[in-house]
Amino acid sequence: MTRDISKAVVLITGGSSGIGYATARELSQRGATVIITSRSLESANAAAKAISQESGNQVEGWALDLSRMSSVRNFADAYSQRNKKLNILINNAGTIAGKRIVTEDSLELTFATNFLGPFLLTKLLMPQLETAGDARILNVSSELYRNAKSGLDFSNLQLEKGFSSSLAYAQSKLAMMLFTLQLRERLNGSHVSSFAIHPGVIRTNFGSGPESSRSMKLMMKVLGPVLKSPEAGALTSLHLATAPLDSINHAWYWSEAKPGQPQAVALDKAAGRKLWEVSESLVSET
């Protein structure tokens, strides 16, 4: 049994390729009004046009660079002027930088793109989510959050010391886990639910951006033939977007379309509260 989403408005970041594209295509085919974002407006528009032609339903492409907080604010402002509601927000976009890159906001790129941008976007779009009724926030994380074995180091969130691309990625995905759990606490009693997702190890364009290392690009190319398809990667988001709430709300973390059991570092509510406070400070300074 699935809920009717034919009148739903869905926003998917990073929807021009990979898992985001597969998710957008399926939700559009089910009748939802879908908005996809990409750092490149050209890419977003091309993907939106292709999906719309296939589904026969409206799909919009918007430019959004989650690593730039000004871009997030401009996007949220434009969205709020155009749309009064948002039924489903899928924070899907992500990256992994091969070296430590500092953004225009003096933030480490991977952390900014994978967590702080989505954090700010979610906060700014909360009025549209709250007016929708049974709205859902789906945060794409990764089982690789487990590699941040000691939890978040709040004295070194930007990894000014001891940077490695794998640690930066793990910390950003652990932050998404803690953020999701904190959201559930703060949204308790409202009509907005939040879930974290591990989509699986999927064959996508992930790791192929200009900020990624040569070794990551090579690894993804070599592993590509044995990885699961983007359509398989979209299954968890699709399930959480379309299932009746009472059938999924018993679990806040879903791994490959099944309830998962987070490790202790992702269940640290004190760390989640501190992360929220630190994140508000970081985005307010940009």
C-alpha positions in Angstrom: 0.0 0.0 0.0 1.3 3.5 -0.9 0.0 7.0 -0.3 -1.2 9.1 -3.2 1.5 11.7 -4.0 -0.1 13.0 -7.2 -0.6 16.4 -5.6 2.7 16.4 -3.7 5.6 18.8 -4.3 9.0 17.1 -4.1 12.4 18.8 -3.9 15.4 16.6 -4.7 18.9 18.1 -4.4 21.4 16.6 -6.8 18.6 15.3 -9.0 20.3 15.7 -12.4 22.0 12.3 -12.3 22.4 9.1 -10.3 20.2 8.2 -7.4 18.6 11.7 -7.4 17.6 11.4 -11.1 16.2 7.9 -10.6 14.2 9.0 -7.6 12.9 12.1 -9.5 11.9 10.1 -12.5 9.9 7.6 -10.5 8.2 10.2 -8.3 7.3 12.2 -11.4 5.8 9.1 -13.0 3.6 8.7 -9.9 2.3 12.2 -10.5 4.2 14.3 -8.1 5.4 17.8 -9.0 9.2 17.4 -8.9 11.9 20.0 -8.5 15.5 18.9 -9.0 18.7 20.9 -8.3 22.2 20.8 -9.6 25.2 23.1 -9.3 24.7 23.7 -13.0 21.4 25.1 -14.1 22.1 23.7 -17.6 22.4 20.2 -16.2 19.3 20.6 -14.0 17.2 21.9 -16.9 18.3 19.1 -19.2 17.5 16.4 -16.6 14.2 18.0 -15.8 13.2 18.2 -19.5 14.1 14.5 -20.0 12.1 13.3 -17.0 9.1 15.5 -17.9 9.0 14.2 -21.4 9.1 10.6 -20.1 6.5 11.1 -17.3 4.2 13.7 -18.8 4.3 15.6 -15.6 5.9 18.9 -14.6 9.5 18.8 -13.5 11.6 21.9 -12.8 15.3 22.3 -12.8 16.9 24.8 -10.4 20.5 25.8 -9.7 21.8 25.2 -6.2 25.3 25.0 -4.9 25.1 23.6 -1.4 28.7 24.4 -0.6 27.8 28.2 -0.8 25.5 29.4 1.9 24.5 32.4 -0.2 23.3 30.0 -2.9 21.3 28.1 -0.3 19.7 31.3 0.9 18.9 32.6 -2.6 17.4 29.3 -3.5 15.2 29.1 -0.4 14.0 32.7 -0.9 13.1 32.0 -4.5 11.4 28.8 -3.6 9.3 30.4 -0.9 8.1 33.1 -3.3 7.1 30.5 -5.9 5.8 27.7 -3.7 3.6 27.7 -0.6 4.2 24.1 0.3 6.8 21.3 0.2 5.6 17.8 0.9 8.9 15.9 0.5 12.5 17.3 0.8 15.2 14.8 -0.2 18.7 16.0 0.7 20.4 13.8 -1.7 23.3 15.8 -3.2 26.8 15.1 -1.9 30.5 15.1 -2.8 33.9 13.9 -1.6 36.9 16.3 -2.0 40.3 14.8 -2.7 42.1 17.5 -0.7 41.1 20.1 1.8 39.3 22.9 -0.1 38.0 25.9 1.7 34.8 27.5 0.4 34.0 31.2 0.1 32.4 30.9 3.5 35.7 29.6 5.0 34.1 26.1 5.4 35.7 22.8 4.5 34.0 21.7 1.1 32.8 18.2 1.9 31.3 19.2 5.3 29.7 22.3 3.7 28.2 20.4 0.8 27.1 17.2 2.5 25.9 18.7 5.8 25.9 22.5 6.4 24.2 23.3 3.1 21.4 20.7 3.7 21.1 21.9 7.3 20.5 25.5 6.3 18.2 24.5 3.4 16.1 22.4 5.7 15.8 25.1 8.2 14.9 27.8 5.6 12.2 25.6 4.0 10.6 24.5 7.3 7.6 26.9 6.9 6.7 25.2 3.5 7.1 21.8 5.1 5.0 22.6 8.1 2.1 23.8 6.0 2.0 20.7 3.8 0.7 18.1 6.2 2.5 14.7 6.5 5.7 16.3 5.1 8.9 14.2 5.1 12.6 15.1 5.2 14.8 12.4 3.8 18.5 12.9 4.5 20.8 10.7 2.4 23.7 9.5 4.6 26.0 6.5 4.3 27.1 3.5 6.3 30.5 5.1 6.0 29.5 7.4 8.9 30.8 4.5 11.0 34.4 5.4 10.0 34.1 8.5 12.3 34.6 6.0 15.1 35.2 8.5 17.9 32.2 10.7 16.9 32.5 14.3 15.8 35.5 16.3 16.9 34.0 19.6 17.6 37.4 21.2 18.0 38.3 20.1 14.4 35.0 20.0 12.5 36.7 21.7 9.5 39.6 19.2 9.6 42.2 21.9 9.7 44.4 19.2 11.3 44.7 15.7 10.0 42.6 16.1 6.9 41.8 13.0 4.8 39.0 12.7 2.2 37.6 9.6 3.9 37.4 11.2 7.3 35.8 14.3 5.9 33.2 12.2 4.2 32.6 10.1 7.3 32.2 13.1 9.5 29.8 14.8 7.1 27.6 11.7 7.0 27.7 11.2 10.7 26.6 14.8 11.0 23.6 14.0 8.8 22.7 11.1 11.1 22.9 13.3 14.2 21.0 16.0 12.4 18.2 13.7 11.5 17.7 12.3 15.0 17.8 15.9 16.4 15.2 16.9 13.8 12.9 14.1 15.0 13.1 15.4 18.5 12.4 19.0 17.5 9.6 18.0 15.2 7.9 15.7 17.6 4.2 16.5 17.6 4.3 18.3 14.3 3.3 17.1 10.8 6.9 16.8 9.6 8.9 13.6 9.9 12.6 13.0 9.2 14.6 10.0 8.1 18.2 9.2 7.4 19.0 6.9 4.5 21.8 4.6 3.4 21.0 3.9 -0.3 23.6 1.2 -0.8 26.8 1.2 -2.8 25.6 2.5 -6.1 27.0 3.1 -9.6 26.7 6.9 -10.0 28.7 9.9 -10.9 29.7 10.3 -7.3 33.4 10.9 -6.9 33.8 12.2 -10.5 33.6 15.9 -9.8 36.5 18.3 -10.3 37.1 18.4 -6.5 37.4 14.6 -6.3 40.8 12.8 -6.3 42.1 10.8 -9.2 42.2 7.7 -7.1 38.5 8.1 -6.2 37.6 8.6 -9.9 39.6 5.5 -10.8 38.1 3.4 -8.0 34.5 4.3 -9.1 35.3 3.5 -12.7 36.8 0.1 -11.8 34.0 -0.8 -9.4 31.3 0.6 -11.6 30.3 -2.7 -13.4 29.8 -4.6 -10.1 27.9 -1.8 -8.2 24.1 -1.6 -8.0 22.1 0.6 -10.4 20.9 4.1 -9.5 17.3 2.7 -9.7 18.3 0.2 -6.9 19.8 3.1 -4.9 16.5 5.1 -5.2 14.4 2.4 -3.6 14.9 3.6 -0.1 13.9 7.2 -0.8 11.0 6.0 -2.8 9.7 3.8 -0.1 10.0 6.5 2.6 8.4 9.0 0.3 5.4 6.9 -0.6 4.7 4.5 2.2 2.0 5.3 4.8 3.6 7.1 7.7 2.5 4.6 10.4 4.3 1.8 8.5 7.7 3.5 8.5 7.8 6.0 11.4 9.0 3.3 13.9 12.5 3.6 12.5 14.4 6.8 11.7 17.3 5.2 9.9 16.8 3.0 6.8 19.5 1.0 5.0 18.7 -0.3 1.5 14.9 -0.1 2.0 15.0 -1.8 5.4 15.1 -0.4 9.0 18.7 -0.1 10.1 20.4 -0.1 13.6 22.6 2.9 14.0 25.8 2.7 15.9 26.3 4.5 19.2 28.0 7.5 17.6 24.9 8.3 15.6 22.6 8.0 18.7 24.5 10.6 20.8 21.7 13.1 21.5 24.0 15.4 23.4 26.3 15.5 20.3 23.3 16.2 18.1 22.2 19.1 20.2 25.7 20.5 20.2 26.0 20.0 16.4 22.8 22.0 15.9 24.1 24.9 18.0 27.5 24.9 16.3 25.9 24.6 12.8 23.6 27.6 13.5 26.6 29.6 14.4 28.6 28.5 11.3 25.8 29.3 8.9 25.0 32.6 10.6 28.5 33.8 10.1 28.4 33.3 6.3 
